[in-house]
C-alpha cells in the first residue's frame, strides 16, 4: 500500500472527510486529495500532524506495505477460559477463585475492551490463565486476578465481594483512584508504593501490565501508549524486584520481566 493509500485508509477508518483532515493539518483539501492520489507527498511537519490526528506512528502513514497482515484482538474464547479457570479452581480447592469467576463475569457483563468488540471479561480471565500457566495455584491470587477491576470499573464495593479478607485486600490495593493532571504523579507514587509492599499484589499487577501492553496497540491512543511506556519504565522494575524476592515466584518473575521488557522494546521501535 502506498503512502497515499495509507492516508486515505486511515482517514476513512476514522470517518473523516478530506476537508476535516485539511483543517486539522493546516492545508487545503486539494492538498489532501493530491496526497491520497500519490501525486504529492506531505512535508515532514505535515506527516507528524497526520500521525497525531490518526493516532498512529509516522511509519504507519509512510511505509509502503505490499502485504497487510490480518490481526485479531482476542486469542482465546473467553467462555473456554472461564471453564478452564473454574475447573482449575475446583480441582485445587480454590474456593475464593471459584466464586470470583462467576462474580466477575456478571459484574463485567456488557462491558467491552477499549476500541474493540471484545468482552471485558476476557481481560481478568486472561490474568487468571496467565497466573495458572506459570504454576501459581494460590487461591487469593487467582481470585484477585478475576476481581481486580470490579471495584474500579463496575461500581462494586470491596466489602461486598464474595471472597475472604486477604483477597479483598488485594483487590483494594489494585484498585486505582481517579487522578487529575495536577495530582497524577503523587497519586501514582502512592498507588505503586502500596502495591510494592505486598508481593502478591505486585505479582498480579505485573501480570495485569503484561496483558495491557499486549492490547494497547489497538486499545489506546498514541499519547496514552507513550504514557503507558513511561509509567511501566518508572514503576515496574520495582514491582518485579519485589516479586523476585519471593523464592516461590522466581520463575514467574523471570517470565514477566522478559515479556514486559520485550513488549516495551517492540513498541519503542515501531513508534
C-alpha positions in Angstrom: 0.0 0.0 0.0 1.3 3.5 -0.9 1.5 6.5 1.4 -1.5 8.0 -0.4 -3.5 4.8 0.2 -2.4 4.7 3.8 -3.6 8.3 4.3 -7.0 7.6 2.6 -7.5 4.3 4.6 -6.7 6.0 7.9 -9.0 8.9 7.1 -11.9 6.7 6.1 -11.4 4.4 9.2 -11.8 7.4 11.4 -14.8 8.7 9.3 -13.1 12.0 8.5 -13.6 14.0 5.3 -10.7 15.4 3.3 -11.8 18.9 4.5 -11.6 17.8 8.1 -8.2 16.4 7.7 -7.1 19.5 5.8 -8.3 21.8 8.6 -6.6 19.8 11.3 -3.3 19.6 9.4 -3.3 23.2 8.1 -3.6 22.6 4.3 -6.2 22.8 1.6 -8.5 19.8 0.9 -7.0 19.8 -2.6 -3.6 19.0 -0.9 -5.1 16.1 1.0 -6.7 14.8 -2.2 -3.3 15.0 -4.0 -1.7 13.1 -1.2 -4.2 10.4 -1.4 -3.7 10.1 -5.2 0.0 9.9 -4.6 0.6 13.0 -6.8 2.5 14.7 -3.9 3.8 13.7 -0.5 3.2 15.7 2.7 6.2 17.6 4.2 7.7 16.3 7.4 5.7 18.7 9.7 2.5 17.6 8.0 3.4 13.9 8.4 3.8 14.5 12.1 0.4 16.2 12.3 -1.2 13.4 10.3 0.2 10.8 12.6 -1.1 12.7 15.6 -4.5 13.2 14.0 -4.9 9.5 13.2 -3.3 8.3 16.5 -0.7 6.2 14.7 3.1 6.1 14.2 4.6 8.1 11.4 5.8 4.8 9.9 2.2 3.7 9.7 1.5 6.7 7.4 4.7 6.5 5.4 5.5 2.8 4.8 4.5 1.1 1.7 3.1 -2.2 2.6 3.0 -4.9 0.0 1.2 -7.2 2.4 -1.3 -6.4 5.1 -1.5 -8.9 7.9 -4.7 -9.9 9.4 -4.8 -9.2 13.1 -7.0 -10.3 15.9 -7.9 -8.8 19.3 -8.6 -11.9 21.2 -6.7 -15.2 21.0 -8.8 -17.4 23.1 -12.6 -17.7 23.5 -13.5 -16.2 26.9 -16.0 -18.9 27.7 -13.4 -21.6 27.3 -11.1 -19.6 29.5 -13.9 -19.3 32.1 -14.3 -23.1 32.1 -10.5 -23.6 32.4 -10.2 -21.3 35.4 -13.3 -22.7 37.2 -12.1 -26.3 36.6 -8.6 -25.4 37.9 -10.2 -23.7 40.9 -12.4 -26.7 41.7 -9.6 -29.2 41.2 -7.2 -27.4 43.5 -9.7 -26.4 46.2 -9.6 -22.7 45.4 -12.9 -21.7 46.9 -12.5 -17.9 46.5 -11.3 -18.2 42.9 -14.2 -20.4 42.1 -16.8 -17.9 43.3 -14.8 -15.0 41.9 -15.2 -16.2 38.3 -19.0 -16.0 38.2 -19.0 -12.8 40.1 -16.6 -11.1 37.7 -18.5 -12.4 34.6 -21.7 -10.9 36.0 -20.0 -7.6 37.1 -18.4 -7.0 33.7 -21.4 -8.1 31.7 -21.9 -5.8 28.7 -18.5 -4.1 29.0 -16.0 -4.1 26.2 -12.3 -3.6 26.0 -11.3 -0.2 24.7 -11.8 0.4 21.0 -13.0 -3.2 20.4 -15.9 -5.6 20.5 -14.0 -7.9 22.8 -16.0 -8.6 26.1 -14.1 -7.0 29.0 -14.2 -10.3 31.0 -11.5 -11.5 28.6 -9.0 -9.3 30.5 -9.4 -10.7 34.0 -9.7 -14.2 32.7 -6.5 -13.7 30.8 -4.8 -12.7 34.0 -6.1 -15.8 35.8 -5.0 -18.1 33.0 -1.6 -16.4 32.8 -1.1 -17.0 36.5 -2.2 -20.6 36.3 0.1 -21.2 33.3 3.0 -20.1 35.4 2.2 -22.6 38.1 0.6 -20.1 40.5 -2.1 -22.1 42.4 -2.8 -19.7 45.3 -6.5 -19.2 45.8 -6.3 -15.5 46.7 -4.1 -14.6 43.7 -6.4 -16.2 41.2 -9.4 -14.7 42.8 -7.9 -11.3 42.9 -6.9 -11.6 39.2 -10.6 -12.2 38.4 -11.8 -9.3 40.6 -9.1 -6.7 40.3 -11.2 -4.3 38.2 -14.7 -4.8 39.6 -14.5 -2.0 42.2 -12.8 0.4 39.8 -14.9 -0.3 36.7 -18.1 -1.8 37.9 -19.0 0.2 41.0 -18.7 -2.7 43.4 -17.6 -2.3 47.0 -14.6 -4.2 48.4 -16.6 -5.2 51.4 -19.3 -6.8 49.3 -17.0 -9.1 47.3 -17.8 -12.9 48.0 -14.3 -13.7 49.0 -12.1 -13.8 52.1 -10.4 -10.8 53.6 -7.0 -11.4 52.0 -8.5 -11.4 48.6 -10.4 -8.2 49.3 -7.2 -6.5 50.5 -5.5 -7.5 47.2 -8.4 -6.0 45.2 -8.3 -2.9 47.3 -4.6 -2.4 46.7 -5.1 -3.0 42.9 -8.0 -0.5 42.6 -6.8 2.7 41.1 -8.4 6.0 42.2 -9.2 8.7 39.6 -6.5 11.2 39.0 -6.1 14.7 37.5 -3.1 16.2 35.7 -2.3 18.1 38.9 -2.3 15.1 41.3 -1.4 12.2 39.0 2.3 11.9 39.9 1.6 12.0 43.6 -1.3 9.5 43.3 0.7 7.1 41.2 3.5 7.1 43.7 1.1 6.3 46.5 -0.6 3.6 44.5 2.5 1.8 43.5 4.1 2.2 46.9 1.2 0.3 48.4 1.3 -2.4 45.8 5.1 -2.9 46.3 4.5 -3.6 50.0 2.5 -6.7 49.1 4.3 -9.4 46.9 1.0 -11.0 45.8 -0.4 -7.6 44.7 2.9 -6.8 42.9 2.7 -10.2 41.1 -0.9 -9.6 40.0 -0.1 -6.0 38.9 2.8 -7.2 36.7 0.6 -9.8 35.1 -2.0 -7.1 34.5 0.6 -4.9 32.9 1.7 -7.7 30.6 -1.9 -8.1 29.3 -2.4 -4.4 28.9 0.8 -4.0 27.0 -0.2 -6.7 24.5 -3.5 -5.0 23.8 -2.6 -1.3 23.9 -1.7 -1.1 20.2 -5.4 -1.2 19.3 -6.9 -0.1 22.7 -5.0 3.1 23.4 -4.4 6.4 21.6 -0.8 7.3 20.7 -0.5 9.7 23.6 -1.7 7.0 26.0 0.7 4.5 24.6 3.6 6.9 25.3 2.3 7.4 28.9 1.9 3.6 29.4 5.5 3.1 28.3 6.8 5.8 30.6 4.7 4.5 33.6 5.9 1.0 33.0 9.6 2.0 33.0 9.1 4.2 36.1 7.3 1.7 38.3 7.5 -1.9 37.2 11.2 -2.6 37.8 10.5 -2.1 41.5 7.5 -4.4 41.4 9.4 -7.1 39.6 12.2 -6.8 42.2 9.5 -7.4 44.9 8.2 -10.5 43.0 11.7 -11.8 42.5 12.4 -11.5 46.2 9.8 -14.3 46.9 11.5 -17.6 46.0 8.2 -19.2 45.0 7.6 -16.5 42.4 11.1 -16.7 40.8 10.1 -18.4 37.6 7.1 -16.1 37.2 9.3 -13.0 37.8 11.7 -14.1 35.0 8.8 -14.6 32.5 7.1 -11.4 33.5 10.2 -9.3 33.2 11.0 -10.8 29.8 7.5 -10.1 28.5 7.3 -6.6 29.8 10.8 -5.5 28.6 10.3 -7.2 25.2 6.9 -5.5 24.6 8.4 -2.1 25.6 11.3 -2.6 23.2 8.9 -3.6 20.3 6.7 -0.6 20.8 9.6 1.8 21.0 11.0 0.6 17.7 7.6 0.7 16.0 6.8 4.2 17.3 
